[in-house]
Amino acid sequence: MSDLLLCGPCSDDLSSPSPSTLNIQKLSRLRRRRKKKYAFCDSPYGSKHACFACAMNEDCNTSLVKKARTINQYNFVISLATFLCLSCVVSAAPSPAEASNPLLSQALLVLTAARTIVMYTLIAIVPVLAFNTLTCPPRKVDHTRPPAKFSKFDKYGEVLAECLKIPTISHDSTSDEKTDYSQLSKLRSLLASSFPNVHSKLSLAVVNSHSLVYKWSGSDPSLSPIMLCAHLDVVPAPGTWSHPPFAGKIVDGVIWGRGAIDNKHNVVGQLAAVEELLGAGFQPRRTVYLAMGHDEEISGTQGAAFIAEHMKSVEKIGPNGLAAIFDEGPMMVEGALPGIKGPVALVANSEKGAVTIEIKIEAEGGHSSMPPIKEQNSISIIADAVNKLENNQFPAHFSASSAGVYQQLLLVRPYFSPAMKVITSNLWLFAPLMKRLLLGASNAAAAMLRTTTATTVIKGGTKTNVLPYEVKAYVNHRIHPDESIESVIERDRTIINDPRVKIKAYDMLVPPSPVSSITNAQFSWIEKSVSSVFSNPTTCSIMIGNTDTRWYWDLSDSIYRFSPVELNIKDLSMFHGLDERLSVDGMSRIVQYYMELINNADEDNSL
C-alpha cells in the first residue's frame, strides 16, 4: 500500500457520473473505495506528486491523498519469464497421466496449472495495453493567426551577420586574455541603429555598464508582465572554421559565425519582433521586458545578477511578479526522440544544478626510491576514490513523480510511431525497460535522467623522483532536479568511504532550479507559437547546462528555456564548437516566433 494522489480535475471526475479523464478504469476503482478517508496535500511547491488517473505531475496543492495498491512495474516481465520457463519445463516433461512416479505426476499438474494461470494473466494484460494506446488523445494546439510569411524578415539575417562581426567574447579568471568591454559598446550602438522603433519607443536601462533591459509598457497594469531573455556575449572561437568566426559571412543563405545560435540570434530575434510589432501599430496590454545580460558565458555574476536586482529595486517586481520568463534553451531537434519523424520543440521547464567537488589527500611525500611498503601512494588513493565515483553513477530518475523525461514522453506520445506509442502509453508497465534503453541511448539521454559525474582535473606531484605531498582531484556534478547539492556531496562521501580522503564543495554551487508547470497557460503560449510558425510538437525537457535564469528564480514560478531553431541532432556539436551557423530562413522564423509569443501572451486575460 502507498499514497495515491489525484490532481484537481481528476478528483472532480471521481465525483462526476461520466468521467472524462483518460484512465476510466482507475477512477472506477477509486469510486468503489470512496468510503475511505481522504486527506489534502497543502504544499503547492513541496514534494512532487503524480496523479494516479492521468499521470500528470501537477496541482499538488489540490491533490487528494488516499491509500491504494500500487502497480508493480516488474510483474509483466516476471510473468512472461515465468510463463516461458514453465512452458519449456512442461513441454519437455511427460504428461501427468504418463508419469510413473505419483510425486512427479503431482508436480507436473502444479506446473501445468501455473503455466495456465500465467498465460491467462498475460492475456488479461493485452487488452489493457491496447486500451491505453488506442485512447491516447490527439494533442491539439489552437492558434488563430494565419500561417506565417517569413520572406519579409530576411533582412534580419543581415543584422545578425553584422552582430557576429563584433567579438563580444567573455573571458573568465582562468584565461590569459581579458574581456574587451568596448566590443559590447559597439554592439549596443549597432542594435540602436538596426532597431530604431525599439530605441525610440521603449525605455532602455543600461545595467552595470553593459547589460540591457528594455521595457515595453502595457496598457493594462492588472496583467502581469513577461520577460524575454538573451545574452550579448559569446565564447572564444578557437580551431579552424570553414568561414572565419567573426567575419559575419552569409554564404548560400547561411549565416556563419560565433554567436549565430548562442545567443545573438535570440538578441536579434526578440528586438526584431518588437520592431515589427511597433511598425504594425501593435500596443501590448501586458508589459514586456527584454533582458540581455553581457556575461552569461561566465555565469552571469555581473550581468543577469544585476538585472535581477534592477527588476526588484527599480521595476518593483516582487516575488513571482512576472507571469513568465522565456530564455535560451534546447531547440527543435530532429532525431532527439526516436519514433517521432521531424523536429520536436524541447522546452526546458527545469534546469540542472552544478557543483564541483574537491577530493584531496595529504601525505608525507619523500623520495621515489623509497616508496611506502605499508600504505598506498597518495596518487593511488586518489585514483581509487575517483574510480569508485566513476563506477557508481547516480541512480536514474524516471517515474511519474520525477521531472524530465517521463513527462516529456507523455506530452508527445500521440506523435510516436505505433510501437513507441504502445510503450509510452503504458509506462506503468514499460518504465523499467524505457529507462534502461534511455541510459544506453546516448550521453545526452543519460544526462537527462540522472545527476552526472565527471572527473575533470587531477593535480599531483611536481617532480618525477619525488612522492607527492598533496594530490587533488576535481569532480564536476550536474545535479538532477530531484536531488540537491547536499545529497550529492553526502553520496560522494558514502561511496568513497575513506577517512584519508578529504571531500568538500569547491565551486559552481548552483542548486537545481524549481520545476515550472507544463499544464498552465504560459506553457501553452509556447506550444501555440511553435505550432503556428513551425508546425512541430512541443514537449518539456531538462536544461543540462546553466543559463541566466538561475538569477531570476524568485521573479517568476513559470520559467521556460527554449530557442526557436530547427536543428538535426548532428548539428548540436556547433554549440561552443566549430562552424556555428544559422540559415537566413531560420532567422526569419525566430522573428515570427517571438511575435507570436508576445501576441499569445497578450491575448490571455488569466494572469
Number of C-alpha atoms within 10 A of each C-alpha: 9 10 13 18 26 28 24 17 17 23 19 12 19 23 12 11 7 9 17 14 15 17 18 16 12 14 23 13 12 19 14 9 13 12 8 9 9 12 10 13 17 12 13 13 13 10 10 17 24 21 24 20 23 19 22 20 23 23 21 24 16 18 26 20 20 19 15 14 9 12 10 9 15 14 12 16 15 11 17 15 13 16 21 14 13 19 18 11 15 17 11 9 13 14 14 19 11 10 14 10 10 11 11 16 17 14 13 20 16 13 17 18 13 15 21 15 14 20 17 10 16 16 11 11 12 10 11 13 16 13 15 18 21 13 12 17 11 10 13 10 16 13 16 8 11 8 12 14 11 17 11 8 20 18 13 21 25 16 20 27 25 18 28 25 20 22 27 27 24 21 19 15 9 7 9 7 11 12 17 13 15 13 16 21 15 15 19 18 11 15 21 14 11 18 17 11 18 25 16 10 13 17 13 17 17 13 21 16 13 19 23 23 21 20 20 20 18 17 12 12 11 12 19 20 25 23 22 24 22 28 28 29 29 25 21 17 20 10 10 10 14 10 18 16 25 19 18 24 20 19 11 8 14 18 27 28 29 34 34 28 23 24 20 21 30 29 21 22 27 22 23 27 23 23 21 18 18 16 11 9 8 12 14 19 22 26 22 23 22 22 28 27 27 27 27 25 22 18 17 20 15 18 26 30 20 17 27 23 16 17 19 16 11 11 11 11 19 13 13 15 17 25 21 24 24 23 23 24 24 22 23 25 20 19 16 20 18 12 15 19 13 17 23 26 28 25 29 27 25 25 31 28 25 25 22 23 22 19 23 23 20 14 15 11 16 14 13 13 9 9 14 14 7 6 8 12 18 25 23 11 18 23 15 14 21 22 13 15 20 15 10 12 14 19 10 19 21 22 19 23 19 20 27 28 22 24 21 20 22 21 18 20 24 22 17 18 13 13 10 18 22 20 21 25 22 18 21 17 20 17 19 15 14 15 20 13 13 19 17 11 12 10 11 13 17 18 21 25 25 23 25 23 22 15 16 10 11 17 13 17 16 11 10 9 11 15 23 23 17 17 21 22 21 22 23 20 23 27 29 32 23 20 16 19 20 11 11 22 17 12 13 22 19 11 15 19 12 13 9 13 19 13 21 15 18 14 13 15 14 17 20 22 23 20 22 22 19 22 12 11 19 24 21 18 23 26 24 24 27 26 20 21 21 22 16 18 23 25 24 30 26 26 26 23 13 19 22 27 25 21 18 20 17 17 22 20 20 24 29 29 24 21 25 30 22 22 19 14 15 11 14 14 11 15 16 17 15 18 22 24 24 24 20 25 17 21 30 23 25 28 27 26 27 24 21 23 21 24 19 21 25 21 12 14 12 9 15
